[in-house]
């Protein structure tokens, strides 16, 4: 699990480094031509008139349009704005009038109002190329490159203007960088999610493997406990000798031998029981064979079970689990005195 934690830390460090690089790039790409969005309210839109304009109003509007055009040519944008406001106040202004006022507003560094007038112009005429181009300029000065890209592409598509090529090229370059950064960010997010999924999968597999290992170890202990002596049995300590043997048999176990012996006797040994104990005492309990027998809990369990039911002797003799016990018994002094167990040669 330590390795997984290290991977997460490395990913976080890499992300922080990338964010710092992006911030440095943005600082290096400062554009002197950018404008701040103004806080001034936008000029009012024109009212809707149901009645037709009189000839006098039409003539007055025509003169105002001429005056506004001259003021724009003289770069008197504040005065030109006032004239266009008068024209629009008559009502029912055209898309072209809104676009011209939008251009004046942009020259006055009022990009927000410019965008509003261009949008109104496009509501009146969706195919107004000049409205798209003028709005693209406003978005460009606000650094809203994606909006600028959409408008300049549409405006140039309707009516191509060579004079806008440099601005169009700049907008396309900025848009391309934004697109690439966004695509890169999306790919990084997908890569991050993939790594998270892989780490989660590794954790689940590791947990599953640990659970399987614990289950197998627990099963081995349970199998060993079931084959061993019961939990109430305490294995005796045969670390010392019994001088002179055990007269009269095993105290507390088989006093005076097995009375009556095992019915039918143990083939090859102990006919009629073990009378009066074992002459000369017990065999050497410190011999390797005897120690291995007495250190095996299964031996005592087997002996107890056979004493309760002598018919189990043949079953144990033929059971592969007890083969080692019978081999040790056969090779021990006790086995020589008792006779060879069934199935031995």
BELWOJO-V43476 format. One record per pair of residues at least 6 apart in sequence whose C-alpha atoms are under 6 Angstrom apart, sorted by sequence separation. I is the first residue (numbers start at 1). J is the second residue. If there is no record, write none. Layout:
{{I;J} {I;J}}
This chain:
{{249;255} {265;271} {306;312} {329;335} {249;256} {106;114} {140;148} {248;256} {249;257} {71;80} {105;114} {139;148} {330;340} {261;272} {68;80} {102;114} {136;148} {260;272} {261;273} {118;131} {260;273} {68;83} {102;117} {136;151} {258;273} {136;152} {258;274} {118;135} {257;274} {257;275} {98;117} {99;118} {132;151} {133;152} {257;276} {115;135} {256;276} {257;277} {256;277} {133;155} {149;171} {98;121} {132;155} {61;87} {95;121} {129;155} {77;104} {111;138} {248;276} {249;277} {95;124} {129;158} {146;175} {248;277} {249;278} {145;175} {99;131} {247;281} {246;281} {245;281} {246;282} {244;281} {245;282} {289;328} {46;88} {49;91} {46;89} {48;91} {289;332} {47;91} {48;92} {46;91} {283;333} {229;297} {270;338} {228;297} {229;298} {269;338} {228;298} {269;339} {42;113} {268;339} {38;110} {229;301} {37;112} {35;141} {34;141} {35;142} {34;142}}
